[in-house]
Amino acid sequence: MALVGAIAPLTLAASAAYAQRAAGDIVIIGNSPYNWGRNQRYWNHLLNLSGAMAPTAAVGGNPPSDTAEVDPQVLEQQLLRNIRVGQPRLQAVIKLPGSSEVTGTVTNNNRQPVTIQSINFEVIGSDGRLIQTGAAAPEPATIAPGQTVTYQQFLPTVPSDTGATVRLGRPAVVLQGGV
């Protein structure tokens, strides 16, 4: 079993060498924070920076856990509980009368980076009726632990001077590709 864990990173390195067409090309292996952490643990092990190598995932690619495999939906719910979205604001766009912009902040209180696909919101009229729903992507979309970033979305047909308000939709946050 230990042999399989040792072979998987070597296979990644071999495929990266194959993908590199010319000297100096940059090859990215894995496009998720989990894969980045896994590769970092592997390189730390090779350089003997961390002592014993942390267990790597099986060929299936699921993140390892302390005792058993973690259900991706459970992990996603745990991550979502630690993401705080500030109350969105509706602001007038001065250069374009009759339009507005939704702005707000989002904070990652997890111990690992998360990539947010969208922050969902609803625009409510002064009479309490739903005018429009929408979504905004934070910049940057991948948020480091403890980092706060902003999001904004232009609304060309929602005037801010009509007494409209904005609130978070359900779900308020959608993670990129789940977990």
C-alpha positions as CSV (number, residue, x, y, z in Angstrom):
1,M,0.0,0.0,0.0
2,A,2.8,2.4,0.8
3,L,4.3,1.6,-2.6
4,V,1.1,2.9,-4.3
5,G,1.3,6.2,-2.4
6,A,4.9,6.6,-3.5
7,I,4.1,5.8,-7.2
8,A,1.2,8.2,-7.6
9,P,3.4,11.4,-7.3
10,L,6.0,9.9,-9.6
11,T,3.3,9.3,-12.2
12,L,2.3,13.0,-11.9
13,A,5.9,14.1,-12.4
14,A,6.3,11.8,-15.4
15,S,3.1,13.1,-17.0
16,A,4.2,16.7,-16.3
17,A,7.6,16.0,-18.0
18,Y,5.7,14.6,-21.0
19,A,3.4,17.7,-21.1
20,Q,6.3,20.0,-21.1
21,R,7.0,20.7,-24.8
22,A,10.0,23.0,-24.6
23,A,12.6,24.0,-21.9
24,G,11.2,26.7,-19.7
25,D,7.5,25.8,-20.2
26,I,5.5,26.1,-17.0
27,V,3.3,23.1,-16.3
28,I,0.6,23.3,-13.6
29,I,-0.3,19.9,-12.0
30,G,-3.8,19.9,-10.4
31,N,-6.0,22.8,-10.4
32,S,-7.4,22.8,-6.9
33,P,-6.2,23.8,-3.4
34,Y,-6.3,20.2,-2.4
35,N,-4.0,19.1,-5.3
36,W,-1.6,22.0,-4.5
37,G,-1.4,20.9,-0.8
38,R,-0.9,17.3,-1.9
39,N,2.0,18.3,-4.2
40,Q,3.5,20.6,-1.5
41,R,3.4,17.7,1.0
42,Y,5.1,15.4,-1.5
43,W,7.9,17.9,-2.2
44,N,8.4,18.6,1.5
45,H,8.7,14.8,1.9
46,L,11.3,14.6,-0.9
47,L,13.3,17.4,0.8
48,N,12.6,15.9,4.2
49,L,11.2,19.2,5.5
50,S,8.3,17.7,7.4
51,G,9.6,14.4,8.6
52,A,7.2,11.6,7.7
53,M,5.1,12.0,4.6
54,A,1.4,12.8,5.1
55,P,-0.9,10.1,3.7
56,T,-1.8,10.8,0.1
57,A,-5.1,10.1,-1.5
58,A,-5.9,6.9,-3.3
59,V,-6.0,6.8,-7.1
60,G,-9.7,8.0,-6.9
61,G,-8.4,11.5,-6.0
62,N,-10.5,12.2,-2.9
63,P,-8.9,14.2,-0.1
64,P,-7.6,12.1,2.8
65,S,-9.1,12.4,6.3
66,D,-7.9,11.4,9.7
67,T,-10.1,8.3,10.1
68,A,-12.2,7.8,6.9
69,E,-13.1,9.3,3.6
70,V,-15.0,12.6,3.9
71,D,-18.2,13.0,1.9
72,P,-17.7,15.9,-0.5
73,Q,-21.2,17.3,0.3
74,V,-20.4,17.3,4.1
75,L,-17.0,19.0,3.4
76,E,-18.7,21.6,1.3
77,Q,-21.2,22.4,4.1
78,Q,-18.3,22.7,6.6
79,L,-16.5,25.1,4.3
80,L,-19.7,27.1,3.7
81,R,-20.3,27.5,7.5
82,N,-17.0,29.4,7.8
83,I,-17.6,31.8,4.9
84,R,-19.0,35.2,6.0
85,V,-20.7,37.4,3.5
86,G,-21.3,41.0,4.5
87,Q,-24.7,42.6,3.9
88,P,-24.8,43.7,0.2
89,R,-25.4,47.3,-0.7
90,L,-27.2,48.9,-3.6
91,Q,-25.5,52.0,-4.9
92,A,-26.3,54.3,-7.7
93,V,-24.1,54.4,-10.8
94,I,-23.8,58.2,-11.3
95,K,-22.6,58.0,-14.9
96,L,-25.6,56.0,-16.0
97,P,-28.9,57.2,-14.4
98,G,-31.5,54.5,-13.8
99,S,-28.8,51.9,-13.0
100,S,-27.2,50.6,-9.8
101,E,-24.5,48.3,-8.6
102,V,-24.6,45.7,-5.8
103,T,-21.4,45.6,-3.7
104,G,-20.3,43.7,-0.7
105,T,-17.5,41.7,1.0
106,V,-16.9,38.0,1.7
107,T,-14.5,36.6,4.2
108,N,-13.0,33.0,4.3
109,N,-12.7,31.9,7.9
110,N,-11.6,28.3,6.9
111,R,-8.1,26.9,7.4
112,Q,-7.8,26.3,3.7
113,P,-8.4,28.4,0.6
114,V,-11.8,28.3,-1.1
115,T,-12.9,29.2,-4.6
116,I,-16.2,30.9,-4.8
117,Q,-18.2,30.8,-8.0
118,S,-20.9,33.3,-6.9
119,I,-22.5,35.3,-4.2
120,N,-26.3,35.2,-4.9
121,F,-28.5,38.2,-4.1
122,E,-32.1,39.4,-4.6
123,V,-33.3,43.0,-5.3
124,I,-36.5,43.9,-3.4
125,G,-38.7,46.8,-4.4
126,S,-40.0,49.4,-1.9
127,D,-43.3,47.5,-1.9
128,G,-41.6,44.3,-0.8
129,R,-41.8,42.5,-4.1
130,L,-38.9,40.7,-5.7
131,I,-37.6,42.8,-8.6
132,Q,-34.6,40.8,-9.7
133,T,-32.2,38.1,-8.7
134,G,-28.6,38.0,-9.6
135,A,-25.1,36.7,-8.7
136,A,-21.7,38.3,-8.4
137,A,-18.3,36.7,-8.4
138,P,-15.7,38.0,-5.9
139,E,-12.3,39.2,-7.1
140,P,-10.2,37.2,-6.7
141,A,-12.4,34.1,-6.7
142,T,-9.9,32.0,-4.7
143,I,-9.8,33.4,-1.2
144,A,-7.0,32.5,1.2
145,P,-7.7,31.7,4.9
146,G,-8.6,34.8,6.8
147,Q,-8.8,36.9,3.6
148,T,-11.6,39.4,2.9
149,V,-12.4,40.3,-0.7
150,T,-15.1,42.4,-2.4
151,Y,-17.7,41.6,-5.0
152,Q,-19.8,43.8,-7.3
153,Q,-22.4,43.4,-10.0
154,F,-23.7,46.1,-12.3
155,L,-27.5,46.2,-12.6
156,P,-28.4,48.4,-15.7
157,T,-32.2,48.3,-15.2
158,V,-32.5,48.8,-11.4
159,P,-32.6,52.4,-10.3
160,S,-31.3,52.9,-6.8
161,D,-33.5,55.9,-6.1
162,T,-36.8,53.9,-6.1
163,G,-36.3,52.6,-2.5
164,A,-35.2,49.2,-3.6
165,T,-33.0,47.1,-1.3
166,V,-30.8,44.1,-1.7
167,R,-30.4,41.0,0.4
168,L,-28.5,37.7,0.1
169,G,-30.2,34.9,-1.9
170,R,-30.5,31.2,-1.0
171,P,-27.9,29.8,-1.1
172,A,-25.9,32.9,-0.5
173,V,-22.6,31.3,-1.6
174,V,-21.8,28.8,-4.3
175,L,-18.4,27.1,-4.3
176,Q,-16.7,26.5,-7.6
177,G,-17.3,23.0,-8.7
178,G,-18.5,21.9,-5.3
179,V,-15.6,20.4,-3.3
